[in-house]
Amino acid sequence: MLAAITALVVLTGVLVVALTRGGGGCSSRDPVLVDVDAAVDIAPVAMRAAERFNATRAGVDGRCVLVEVNEEGPAPVLRTLIGDQAGVLAQRPDAWIADSSAWIRLARKQGAPGLASGQTVIATSPLVFATRRSLAQRFAAGKTEMSWEMVFPATARGRLQPSEGEPDVVRIPDPSMAGAGIATVAAARDIAGSGDKGAKELTAFVRMAQAGSVPDYRSMVAAVDDRSFWQRPVVVVPEQSVWLHGRTPSSDPVVALNPKEGTIILDYPYVVTATDPADAAGARLFGDWLTSPETRTEVRQGGFRLPDGKEPPLEAGPEIPFDQPRPRPSITPSVIDEALDAWSRLAPPSNLLVLADVSKHMTEPIAGEKDATRQSVALKATHLGLQLFPASTHLGLWEFAEGLDGKGYRPLVGLGPITEPDRQGDQYTRRTRLDEYTQTLKAYKDRDSSLYDSILAGFREVGSKYDIAMNNSLLVITAGKDDGTGMSRQELVAKLHQEWNPDHPVQIIMIAFGSADSAALGEITSATNGSLHVASRPGEIIDVFLNALARRLCNPTCPKAS
């Protein structure tokens, strides 16, 4: 028995040593946890690199370093680092991989504390004009080369409408959400030039871009395949997005075309943001790992080019240009920063009608949230979102459910200046009334949803109060269901196609909660060049709401909330 006990003690000691000491001699008992926030497109590459790094058991002062990579857009990371109070992340990252160095420079310019002085570019991807192969062949047959001038309205090119031999729309990423959008603004500013004519053309570009921009690259490339609205669509995206889209076989694949004036190379910098010394040391170790030969191979396997940009992504098919892209030399980092400032000044304020679902579907509980319904979480998000609206905003609020006012919807706050009362004699401003409704509005347990009829009515209301100096939108907050007592979805989409005016565009932005039919709702929003955002978890709902608003209300960052 004594021998058995002695053997057990020895074995236990071996197990303790095995569990607390890795191959690198570090302790697993108190690891250094490094959180890295990475832009959506580069995140998969960073995640694979982190998995291999963690397996090496690298350590700081005897403590193992464990890296976790999170997929985060650059805008909320920036707001978190500079200390904003709205639209921020739950915690500050220890390191950041943005989709452009412009974000890092902006963070430093706005006084973000704790940023390391240096940064490491781990990948690059040139901006390309992407379209279907059949359209690219059509453009080539007509001797139409892709040009940065195409991001301007046709009127800036001397004609009322695009010709049959050129794109009928060129959509760009949202400059307040994506590095490619910032770079496109720089290209537009560079093409427009200075003087009164340049200022006029740049303003026309900003207004058109604001009405048609999309927050993420994947949605933009996928939209090229949608033939229900635009006939000759082109999107400006990083080359990697075309490479990724090409992983799915297609009879008419999306191809990447270089602009004739030269392009802009999007870089992906890694910067340490940790304020804790141990976390910062761990983040620096991972930064060194990102420059290793193994990671460089993974960069090209993920559809990117290396920092020198010479070789294309691995397994690049004929859809990706093989040669090293030719950069436009006049677009320097300072020009990009100036363009971002110009966008901030020129992006128009919002003329926004909020359409709130108060049907029985909004009374359904949300899993994982005690005593919470879709309605209560939506109102919480809306209440927080109100802090993002500047004083120049025009805002209104309608509620909708079957039978309200005999129409299925009811105005609560009329669309107008947020700093003024809705009605003569009212002592409270629209902002105050809206704030009140976000805390008191209730859903009906016995009323069906009149979603489709209400969308058309709200769309027409915004159109009737269209302001050419503003970004005119209908924001629909809904469970995403219509109970079929009014018009059908097909009828709604047909009417939106018929009534949507490209010279006075009204966008539909939809935020749907729970198990919504994304394809059906996306058909509605795409008919107006709008966007759909679907959230399924309580915490996600607020993030989705703020991100949907932030790109229209805060360019590129929001003022601190009071």
C-alpha positions as CSV (number, residue, x, y, z in Angstrom):
1,M,0.0,0.0,0.0
2,L,2.8,2.4,0.9
3,A,4.4,1.7,-2.5
4,A,1.1,2.3,-4.3
5,I,0.7,5.7,-2.5
6,T,4.2,6.7,-3.3
7,A,3.7,5.8,-6.9
8,L,0.4,7.8,-7.0
9,V,2.2,10.9,-5.5
10,V,4.9,10.7,-8.1
11,L,2.4,10.3,-10.9
12,T,0.4,13.2,-9.6
13,G,3.5,15.4,-9.6
14,V,4.2,14.4,-13.2
15,L,0.7,15.3,-14.2
16,V,0.9,18.7,-12.5
17,V,4.2,19.4,-14.3
18,A,2.7,18.3,-17.6
19,L,-0.4,20.5,-17.2
20,T,1.5,23.6,-16.1
21,R,4.5,23.6,-18.3
22,G,4.3,23.7,-22.1
23,G,6.9,22.9,-24.7
24,G,8.2,26.4,-24.4
25,G,8.7,26.1,-20.7
26,C,5.8,28.5,-19.8
27,S,3.1,28.1,-17.2
28,S,-0.5,27.5,-18.2
29,R,-1.8,28.4,-14.8
30,D,-1.9,32.1,-15.3
31,P,-1.7,32.7,-19.1
32,V,-1.4,36.1,-20.8
33,L,-4.6,36.4,-22.8
34,V,-4.2,38.6,-25.9
35,D,-7.4,39.7,-27.7
36,V,-6.9,40.7,-31.3
37,D,-9.6,42.5,-33.3
38,A,-9.2,41.9,-37.0
39,A,-11.1,43.3,-40.0
40,V,-13.6,40.8,-41.4
41,D,-11.6,39.9,-44.5
42,I,-8.2,39.4,-42.8
43,A,-9.7,37.7,-39.7
44,P,-9.6,34.1,-41.0
45,V,-5.9,34.4,-41.8
46,A,-5.2,35.9,-38.4
47,M,-7.2,33.1,-36.7
48,R,-5.1,30.4,-38.4
49,A,-1.9,32.2,-37.4
50,A,-3.1,32.4,-33.8
51,E,-3.9,28.7,-33.7
52,R,-0.4,27.8,-34.8
53,F,1.1,30.5,-32.4
54,N,-0.7,29.1,-29.4
55,A,0.6,25.6,-30.2
56,T,4.2,26.9,-29.8
57,R,3.6,27.7,-26.1
58,A,5.4,31.0,-26.4
59,G,5.7,32.8,-23.0
60,V,6.2,36.1,-21.3
61,D,8.0,36.0,-18.0
62,G,7.3,32.3,-17.7
63,R,3.5,32.7,-18.5
64,C,2.1,31.2,-21.7
65,V,0.7,33.6,-24.2
66,L,-2.7,32.7,-25.7
67,V,-4.1,34.7,-28.6
68,E,-7.8,35.0,-29.5
69,V,-8.7,36.7,-32.7
70,N,-12.2,38.4,-33.1
71,E,-13.8,39.5,-36.3
72,E,-14.6,43.2,-35.9
73,G,-15.1,46.1,-38.3
74,P,-12.7,48.9,-37.9
75,A,-15.2,51.6,-37.0
76,P,-16.3,50.2,-33.6
77,V,-12.7,49.4,-32.7
78,L,-11.8,53.0,-33.5
79,R,-14.6,54.3,-31.4
80,T,-13.6,52.0,-28.5
81,L,-9.9,53.1,-28.7
82,I,-10.7,56.8,-28.7
83,G,-13.1,56.5,-25.8
84,D,-16.5,57.1,-27.4
85,Q,-19.5,56.0,-25.3
86,A,-21.8,54.8,-28.2
87,G,-21.3,52.1,-30.7
88,V,-18.3,50.6,-28.9
89,L,-17.1,47.1,-28.1
90,A,-17.5,45.3,-24.8
91,Q,-13.8,45.5,-24.2
92,R,-10.7,47.1,-25.6
93,P,-8.6,44.9,-27.7
94,D,-4.9,44.2,-27.0
95,A,-4.0,44.4,-30.7
96,W,-5.7,45.5,-33.9
97,I,-5.6,44.5,-37.6
98,A,-7.4,47.2,-39.6
99,D,-8.1,47.1,-43.3
100,S,-6.2,50.3,-43.9
101,S,-3.4,52.3,-42.1
102,A,-5.8,55.3,-42.4
103,W,-7.7,53.9,-39.4
104,I,-4.5,53.8,-37.3
105,R,-3.5,57.3,-38.3
106,L,-7.0,58.5,-37.4
107,A,-6.9,56.8,-34.0
108,R,-3.6,58.5,-33.2
109,K,-4.9,61.9,-34.6
110,Q,-7.9,61.6,-32.2
111,G,-5.7,60.9,-29.2
112,A,-6.3,57.1,-28.7
113,P,-4.2,56.2,-25.6
114,G,-2.0,53.1,-25.5
115,L,-1.3,52.7,-29.2
116,A,2.2,51.4,-29.9
117,S,4.3,53.8,-32.0
118,G,5.0,51.3,-34.7
119,Q,2.9,49.0,-36.8
120,T,3.5,46.0,-39.1
121,V,1.8,45.5,-42.5
122,I,1.0,41.8,-42.8
123,A,-0.9,41.8,-46.1
124,T,-2.1,44.0,-49.0
125,S,-4.9,43.9,-51.5
126,P,-5.3,46.3,-54.4
127,L,-8.6,48.0,-55.0
128,V,-10.3,46.6,-58.2
129,F,-13.5,47.2,-60.1
130,A,-15.5,44.0,-59.9
131,T,-18.2,42.8,-62.2
132,R,-19.5,39.7,-63.9
133,R,-17.3,38.2,-66.6
134,S,-20.0,38.6,-69.3
135,L,-20.3,42.4,-68.4
136,A,-16.5,42.7,-68.5
137,Q,-16.4,41.2,-72.0
138,R,-19.2,43.6,-73.0
139,F,-17.2,46.6,-71.7
140,A,-14.1,45.4,-73.4
141,A,-15.9,45.0,-76.7
142,G,-17.1,48.6,-76.4
143,K,-13.6,49.7,-75.5
144,T,-14.7,50.9,-72.1
145,E,-11.9,50.8,-69.5
146,M,-12.6,51.0,-65.8
147,S,-12.0,54.5,-64.5
148,W,-12.2,56.3,-61.2
149,E,-14.4,58.8,-63.0
150,M,-17.1,56.2,-63.0
151,V,-17.7,56.7,-59.2
152,F,-19.1,60.1,-60.1
153,P,-22.7,60.6,-61.2
154,A,-23.2,60.5,-65.0
155,T,-24.0,64.2,-65.0
156,A,-20.4,64.9,-63.8
157,R,-19.2,63.1,-67.0
158,G,-21.4,65.3,-69.2
159,R,-24.5,63.1,-69.7
160,L,-27.8,62.6,-68.0
161,Q,-27.6,58.8,-67.9
162,P,-24.7,56.3,-68.2
163,S,-24.3,55.0,-71.8
164,E,-25.1,51.4,-72.7
165,G,-21.4,50.7,-72.9
166,E,-20.5,51.6,-69.3
167,P,-21.8,50.6,-65.8
168,D,-25.2,51.9,-64.8
169,V,-24.0,52.0,-61.2
170,V,-20.6,51.8,-59.4
171,R,-21.2,51.1,-55.7
172,I,-18.4,51.7,-53.2
173,P,-17.8,50.4,-49.6
174,D,-19.0,52.8,-46.9
175,P,-16.1,55.1,-46.1
176,S,-17.1,55.3,-42.4
177,M,-17.0,51.5,-42.1
178,A,-14.4,50.2,-44.6
179,G,-10.8,51.1,-45.6
180,A,-11.7,50.5,-49.3
181,G,-14.3,53.2,-49.0
182,I,-11.8,55.7,-47.6
183,A,-9.4,54.9,-50.4
184,T,-12.2,55.4,-53.0
185,V,-13.0,58.9,-51.6
186,A,-9.3,59.7,-51.9
187,A,-9.3,58.6,-55.6
188,A,-12.5,60.7,-56.2
189,R,-10.9,63.7,-54.6
190,D,-7.8,63.3,-56.6
191,I,-9.7,62.9,-59.9
192,A,-12.1,65.9,-59.1
193,G,-9.2,68.2,-58.5
194,S,-9.4,71.6,-56.8
195,G,-11.4,74.7,-57.4
196,D,-15.2,75.3,-57.6
197,K,-15.7,72.6,-60.3
198,G,-13.8,70.0,-58.2
199,A,-15.7,70.9,-55.1
200,K,-19.0,70.5,-56.9
201,E,-18.1,67.2,-58.4
202,L,-16.8,65.8,-55.1
203,T,-20.0,66.9,-53.4
204,A,-22.0,65.1,-56.1
205,F,-19.9,62.0,-55.6
206,V,-20.4,62.0,-51.8
207,R,-24.1,62.3,-52.1
208,M,-24.3,59.4,-54.6
209,A,-21.9,57.3,-52.6
210,Q,-23.8,57.9,-49.4
211,A,-27.0,56.7,-51.0
212,G,-25.5,53.5,-52.4
213,S,-22.6,52.5,-50.1
214,V,-22.5,49.1,-48.5
215,P,-20.8,48.3,-45.1
216,D,-19.0,45.0,-46.1
217,Y,-17.2,43.7,-49.1
218,R,-18.9,40.3,-49.2
219,S,-22.3,41.8,-49.6
220,M,-21.0,44.1,-52.3
221,V,-19.5,41.3,-54.5
222,A,-22.6,39.1,-54.0
223,A,-24.8,42.0,-55.2
224,V,-23.1,41.9,-58.6
225,D,-25.0,38.6,-59.2
226,D,-28.3,40.3,-58.4
227,R,-29.9,41.1,-61.8
228,S,-33.2,42.3,-60.4
229,F,-32.4,46.0,-60.4
230,W,-29.1,47.1,-61.8
231,Q,-28.3,45.8,-65.3
232,R,-24.6,46.7,-65.5
233,P,-23.4,46.8,-61.9
234,V,-19.8,47.3,-60.9
235,V,-18.4,47.5,-57.3
236,V,-15.1,48.8,-55.9
237,V,-13.7,46.2,-53.5
238,P,-10.3,44.7,-52.5
239,E,-9.0,42.1,-54.9
240,Q,-9.2,39.5,-52.1
241,S,-13.0,39.8,-52.1
242,V,-13.1,38.7,-55.7
243,W,-10.8,35.9,-54.9
244,L,-13.0,34.7,-52.0
245,H,-16.2,35.0,-54.1
246,G,-14.5,32.9,-56.8
247,R,-14.2,29.9,-54.4
248,T,-17.8,29.2,-55.3
249,P,-18.0,28.0,-58.9
250,S,-20.1,30.0,-61.3
251,S,-21.0,30.0,-65.0
252,D,-20.5,33.8,-65.0
253,P,-17.9,34.5,-62.3
254,V,-17.0,37.8,-60.9
255,V,-13.8,39.2,-62.3
256,A,-11.4,41.9,-61.1
257,L,-10.5,44.8,-63.4
258,N,-7.9,47.4,-62.7
259,P,-8.7,51.1,-63.2
260,K,-6.8,52.7,-66.1
261,E,-5.4,55.6,-63.9
262,G,-3.8,53.2,-61.5
263,T,-5.2,51.8,-58.2
264,I,-4.8,52.2,-54.5
265,I,-3.1,49.4,-52.5
266,L,-5.1,48.5,-49.3
267,D,-2.8,47.5,-46.5
268,Y,-3.6,45.5,-43.4
269,P,-1.5,46.9,-40.5
270,Y,-1.1,45.1,-37.1
271,V,-0.7,47.5,-34.1
272,V,-0.4,46.8,-30.4
273,T,-3.1,48.6,-28.4
274,A,-2.7,46.9,-25.0
275,T,-2.1,49.1,-21.9
276,D,-1.1,46.3,-19.6
277,P,2.7,45.6,-19.9
278,A,2.3,41.8,-20.0
279,D,-0.6,41.9,-22.5
280,A,1.5,44.3,-24.7
281,A,4.5,42.0,-24.5
282,G,2.3,39.1,-25.6
283,A,0.8,41.1,-28.4
284,R,4.3,42.0,-29.7
285,L,5.2,38.3,-29.7
286,F,2.2,37.5,-31.9
287,G,3.1,40.5,-34.1
288,D,6.5,38.9,-34.7
289,W,4.8,35.6,-35.5
290,L,2.7,37.3,-38.2
291,T,5.8,38.0,-40.2
292,S,7.0,34.4,-40.1
293,P,7.3,32.4,-43.4
294,E,4.3,30.2,-42.4
295,T,2.1,33.2,-41.9
296,R,3.2,34.8,-45.2
297,T,2.1,31.6,-47.0
298,E,-1.2,31.7,-45.2
299,V,-1.7,35.3,-46.3
300,R,-1.5,34.3,-49.9
301,Q,-3.6,31.2,-49.3
302,G,-6.2,33.6,-47.9
303,G,-6.5,35.6,-51.1
304,F,-4.1,38.4,-50.2
305,R,-0.8,39.6,-51.5
306,L,2.3,40.1,-49.3
307,P,3.3,43.6,-48.2
308,D,5.4,44.1,-51.4
309,G,2.3,43.2,-53.5
310,K,4.4,41.5,-56.2
311,E,2.8,38.1,-56.4
312,P,-1.0,37.4,-56.7
313,P,-2.9,35.2,-54.2
314,L,-2.2,31.5,-54.3
315,E,-4.7,29.5,-56.5
316,A,-5.8,32.7,-58.2
317,G,-7.7,31.9,-61.3
318,P,-8.1,34.0,-64.5
319,E,-10.5,36.3,-62.6
320,I,-7.5,37.9,-60.7
321,P,-4.9,39.9,-62.6
322,F,-1.6,38.2,-62.4
323,D,0.7,41.2,-62.7
324,Q,1.6,43.5,-59.8
325,P,-1.0,46.3,-59.8
326,R,0.2,49.8,-60.7
327,P,-0.5,52.3,-57.9
328,R,-1.7,55.8,-58.6
329,P,1.3,57.8,-57.3
330,S,-0.6,61.0,-56.5
331,I,-2.7,59.2,-53.8
332,T,-0.4,59.4,-50.8
333,P,-1.3,58.7,-47.1
334,S,-1.8,62.5,-46.6
335,V,-4.2,62.6,-49.5
336,I,-6.2,59.7,-48.0
337,D,-6.4,61.4,-44.6
338,E,-7.5,64.7,-46.3
339,A,-10.2,62.7,-48.2
340,L,-11.5,61.2,-45.0
341,D,-11.8,64.7,-43.5
342,A,-13.6,65.8,-46.7
343,W,-16.1,62.9,-46.4
344,S,-16.8,63.9,-42.8
345,R,-17.6,67.5,-43.9
346,L,-19.6,66.6,-47.0
347,A,-21.5,63.5,-46.0
348,P,-25.1,64.8,-45.7
349,P,-27.2,64.7,-42.6
350,S,-30.0,62.2,-42.3
351,N,-33.7,62.6,-43.1
352,L,-34.8,59.4,-41.4
353,L,-38.2,57.9,-40.7
354,V,-38.2,55.1,-38.1
355,L,-40.8,52.4,-38.7
356,A,-41.3,50.4,-35.5
357,D,-42.9,46.9,-35.4
358,V,-45.5,46.6,-32.5
359,S,-47.2,43.4,-33.8
360,K,-47.5,40.2,-31.8
361,H,-44.2,38.9,-33.2
362,M,-42.3,41.6,-31.2
363,T,-43.7,40.2,-27.9
364,E,-41.8,37.0,-28.3
365,P,-39.1,36.4,-25.7
366,I,-35.5,36.3,-26.6
367,A,-33.5,33.3,-25.5
368,G,-30.7,34.1,-23.0
369,E,-32.2,37.3,-21.8
370,K,-34.3,37.3,-18.7
371,D,-37.8,38.9,-19.0
372,A,-36.8,40.4,-22.4
373,T,-38.8,40.5,-25.6
374,R,-37.8,41.5,-29.1
375,Q,-39.6,44.8,-28.4
376,S,-37.8,45.6,-25.2
377,V,-34.4,44.8,-26.6
378,A,-35.2,46.8,-29.8
379,L,-36.3,49.8,-27.8
380,K,-33.1,49.6,-25.7
381,A,-31.0,49.7,-28.8
382,T,-33.1,52.5,-30.3
383,H,-32.7,54.5,-27.1
384,L,-29.0,54.2,-27.2
385,G,-28.9,54.9,-30.9
386,L,-30.7,58.2,-30.4
387,Q,-27.5,59.5,-28.9
388,L,-25.8,59.2,-32.2
389,F,-28.0,61.7,-34.0
390,P,-26.5,65.2,-34.5
391,A,-28.6,68.3,-34.2
392,S,-28.8,68.6,-38.0
393,T,-30.9,65.4,-38.3
394,H,-34.5,65.2,-39.4
395,L,-36.3,62.3,-37.7
396,G,-39.7,60.8,-37.3
397,L,-41.3,57.7,-35.8
398,W,-44.2,55.5,-36.9
399,E,-45.5,52.3,-35.3
400,F,-47.2,49.5,-37.3
401,A,-49.5,46.5,-36.6
402,E,-52.7,45.3,-38.2
403,G,-55.7,47.6,-37.5
404,L,-53.8,50.7,-36.2
405,D,-55.8,53.8,-37.4
406,G,-57.5,51.5,-39.9
407,K,-54.4,51.5,-42.1
408,G,-52.0,49.2,-40.2
409,Y,-49.7,52.0,-39.2
410,R,-49.8,55.1,-37.1
411,P,-47.6,58.2,-37.0
412,L,-46.2,59.0,-33.5
413,V,-43.7,61.7,-34.3
414,G,-43.8,63.5,-37.7
415,L,-40.7,63.6,-39.8
416,G,-38.9,66.9,-39.3
417,P,-36.0,68.6,-37.5
418,I,-35.0,66.7,-34.4
419,T,-34.4,70.0,-32.4
420,E,-37.9,71.3,-33.0
421,P,-41.3,70.3,-31.8
422,D,-43.5,68.1,-34.0
423,R,-46.6,70.1,-33.4
424,Q,-47.3,73.8,-32.8
425,G,-47.7,74.5,-29.1
426,D,-45.8,71.4,-28.1
427,Q,-43.2,72.4,-25.5
428,Y,-41.0,69.3,-26.2
429,T,-38.7,68.7,-29.2
430,R,-38.9,65.6,-31.4
431,R,-35.7,64.3,-29.7
432,T,-37.5,64.4,-26.4
433,R,-40.6,62.8,-27.7
434,L,-38.6,60.1,-29.4
435,D,-36.6,59.4,-26.3
436,E,-39.9,59.0,-24.4
437,Y,-41.3,56.6,-26.9
438,T,-38.2,54.4,-26.8
439,Q,-39.0,53.8,-23.1
440,T,-42.8,53.5,-23.2
441,L,-43.7,51.9,-26.6
442,K,-45.5,48.6,-26.2
443,A,-46.2,45.7,-28.7
444,Y,-49.7,44.3,-29.0
445,K,-50.1,40.6,-28.1
446,D,-53.2,40.1,-30.4
447,R,-52.3,42.2,-33.5
448,D,-50.9,40.7,-36.7
449,S,-48.0,42.4,-38.7
450,S,-48.7,44.7,-41.6
451,L,-45.1,44.9,-42.5
452,Y,-45.4,45.2,-46.3
453,D,-48.1,47.8,-46.4
454,S,-46.3,49.9,-43.8
455,I,-43.0,49.8,-45.6
456,L,-44.6,51.2,-48.8
457,A,-46.4,53.9,-46.8
458,G,-43.2,54.9,-44.9
459,F,-41.2,54.9,-48.2
460,R,-43.7,57.3,-49.7
461,E,-43.7,59.5,-46.7
462,V,-39.9,60.0,-46.8
463,G,-40.2,60.6,-50.6
464,S,-42.9,63.3,-50.0
465,K,-40.5,65.0,-47.6
466,Y,-37.4,64.4,-49.6
467,D,-34.5,66.8,-48.9
468,I,-31.9,67.0,-51.6
469,A,-29.3,68.2,-49.1
470,M,-29.8,65.1,-46.9
471,N,-29.5,61.4,-46.9
472,N,-33.2,60.2,-47.1
473,S,-33.9,56.8,-45.5
474,L,-36.6,54.6,-44.0
475,L,-35.3,52.6,-41.1
476,V,-37.5,49.6,-40.4
477,I,-37.2,47.8,-37.0
478,T,-39.1,44.6,-37.2
479,A,-39.4,40.9,-36.4
480,G,-39.4,40.5,-40.2
481,K,-42.8,38.9,-40.6
482,D,-46.0,39.9,-42.5
483,D,-49.2,38.1,-41.8
484,G,-50.6,38.4,-45.3
485,T,-53.7,40.5,-45.0
486,G,-52.4,43.3,-47.2
487,M,-50.2,43.4,-50.3
488,S,-47.7,40.6,-51.0
489,R,-44.0,40.9,-51.0
490,Q,-43.9,40.6,-54.7
491,E,-46.3,43.5,-55.1
492,L,-44.3,45.6,-52.6
493,V,-41.0,45.0,-54.5
494,A,-42.7,45.8,-57.8
495,K,-44.0,49.1,-56.5
496,L,-40.6,50.0,-55.0
497,H,-38.9,49.3,-58.3
498,Q,-41.5,51.5,-60.0
499,E,-41.4,54.4,-57.6
500,W,-37.7,54.5,-56.7
501,N,-36.1,57.6,-58.2
502,P,-32.3,57.5,-58.7
503,D,-32.3,61.3,-58.8
504,H,-34.1,61.4,-55.4
505,P,-33.1,58.1,-53.8
506,V,-34.9,56.9,-50.7
507,Q,-33.1,54.0,-49.1
508,I,-34.8,51.3,-47.0
509,I,-32.6,50.1,-44.1
510,M,-34.0,47.1,-42.3
511,I,-33.0,45.7,-38.9
512,A,-34.7,42.3,-38.3
513,F,-34.6,40.3,-35.1
514,G,-34.6,36.6,-34.8
515,S,-35.3,34.0,-37.5
516,A,-36.1,36.4,-40.3
517,D,-36.2,35.4,-44.0
518,S,-33.1,37.2,-45.1
519,A,-33.6,36.5,-48.8
520,A,-37.1,37.9,-48.8
521,L,-36.2,41.0,-46.8
522,G,-33.1,41.5,-48.8
523,E,-35.1,41.7,-51.9
524,I,-37.1,44.6,-50.4
525,T,-34.0,46.6,-49.3
526,S,-32.1,46.0,-52.5
527,A,-34.9,47.4,-54.6
528,T,-33.9,50.8,-53.1
529,N,-30.2,50.3,-52.9
530,G,-30.6,49.8,-49.2
531,S,-29.3,47.3,-46.7
532,L,-30.5,44.5,-44.4
533,H,-29.1,43.7,-41.0
534,V,-30.2,40.6,-39.1
535,A,-29.6,40.0,-35.4
536,S,-30.3,36.8,-33.4
537,R,-28.7,37.4,-30.0
538,P,-29.6,40.1,-27.5
539,G,-26.1,41.7,-27.4
540,E,-25.8,41.4,-31.2
541,I,-29.0,43.4,-31.7
542,I,-27.6,46.6,-30.2
543,D,-24.4,46.2,-32.1
544,V,-26.3,45.7,-35.4
545,F,-28.5,48.7,-34.7
546,L,-25.6,51.0,-33.9
547,N,-23.6,49.9,-36.8
548,A,-26.5,50.4,-39.2
549,L,-26.9,53.9,-37.9
550,A,-23.3,54.8,-37.3
551,R,-22.3,54.7,-41.0
552,R,-25.0,57.2,-41.8
553,L,-24.8,59.5,-38.7
554,C,-21.1,59.5,-37.7
555,N,-18.6,59.8,-40.4
556,P,-16.3,58.2,-39.5
557,T,-16.7,58.5,-35.7
558,C,-19.5,59.6,-33.4
559,P,-19.3,62.5,-31.0
560,K,-19.1,61.5,-27.4
561,A,-22.6,60.9,-26.0
562,S,-23.6,63.1,-23.1
